[in-house]
Amino acid sequence: MTTNTLSVIDFVTREALRIAHEELQFLGTLDRQYDDTFAKTGAKQGSELRIRNPNQFTRRQGSRIMDVQEQTESTQTLTVATQDGVDLRFNSAEMALAQDELSKRYIEPAVKAMVAGIESDVLQGMTKQIASLVGTAGVVPGASGDISMFGQARARLNQFLAPKDNRSIQIDSDTMASVVNGAKALFHDGAQVKEAFRNGYYSRAAGFDWYENEKTLALMNGSDISGTINDSGIASNDTALTVASLAFNAGQVFTLGTTADSGVYAVHPETKAAYPFLRQFVASATDTTTFTPYEKYIYGGAKANVSALPVTTKAVTGFGSASTAYRNALAYHKEFATFVTADLPIMDDAAKCVRRVQDGLSLRVWQASDIRNDEMLLRIDILYGWKVLRPDWACRINCT
């Protein structure tokens, strides 16, 4: 391989990493990890990583006989299952361009398209797994000067013990414009007022760093969002619940029971005292008779997350109106989820192949020549996986 060829491949790889890093509007705020397990041999789609869950305990009161608890550690499996990339071709004339021109005309738009697709898939996929949802259906935040829903999102994270640093909000531009207009009469520090006036957005408010992102989730509700529990054999740790008169889509949020009759309330993660609001659950699959939440309802013990088990014949109530789409902003602590990349293999016969890592991102650039058409073919690949580890450390905010 000539020095010039090495220079071109190395330049493309470094530029791709630099641009990808700059474009990570959502993923850049998450706990990003790089798995060096595959640094020598390379990973394949389907490679699995195990992530240890935090231990949970119950308190003993008084000087009575010790009640030693089992310390059985549990893990979650993260599958590095998605390989994405972007493909380019250059002719001899294009290869002769200056490096900055080559980057501006070809590498930058290609990598931006790749990153935008990945961020859209991950942001929307993660949001669909978050059960906490605040706001009012049909009310745009800030439209009437009311931005209390962002304070409610902050409260949800506090109530489920999310650390108070490294918190962010991903919000679409229309909602940001409404918030800026609705909050203009409220108190803000001088720097924030200047930024809102000059640029049309807030960068920090309500304890969050704010990011405008047009890839936030817009989810269509099913055709029937109010029904009843139709299950007489409900037990703690069940993975599914039989329901009647429902037609819901994956990602929809529901409550079980009501505040007036045997409602299933959320509990403090440590004291297990019931909160004054119903626990929310999110459907992991589209169905009409079986409600399968991402999180199991657990009653009693150190891992309890509900004040009571669901009761048959009680209400199942979804957010909003049937057959209506709602856009959700996402407020979260950076460790609510993780995004992991792993090294793709350098093929034995690939002389022109480079792999580099920066800030938890591993990219591979592979070049080959097409002598028939006087072209250089080039592919940029990334192998990644993601996992929502602590769903209670995130909260959706209804924006429509």
Helices and strands as residue ranges (DSSP letters): H 3-23, G 27-29, E 31-35, G 36-38, E 47-52, E 75-80, E 82-91, H 92-95, H 99-102, I 103-107, H 108-127, E 133-134, H 148-159, E 167-171, H 173-182, H 190-199, E 204-205, E 208-212, E 217-220, E 226-229, E 241-244, E 253-256, E 265-267, E 274-278, E 280-282, E 290-291, E 315-318, E 325-333, G 334-336, E 337-342, E 353-358, E 361-370, E 375-388, G 391-393, E 394-398
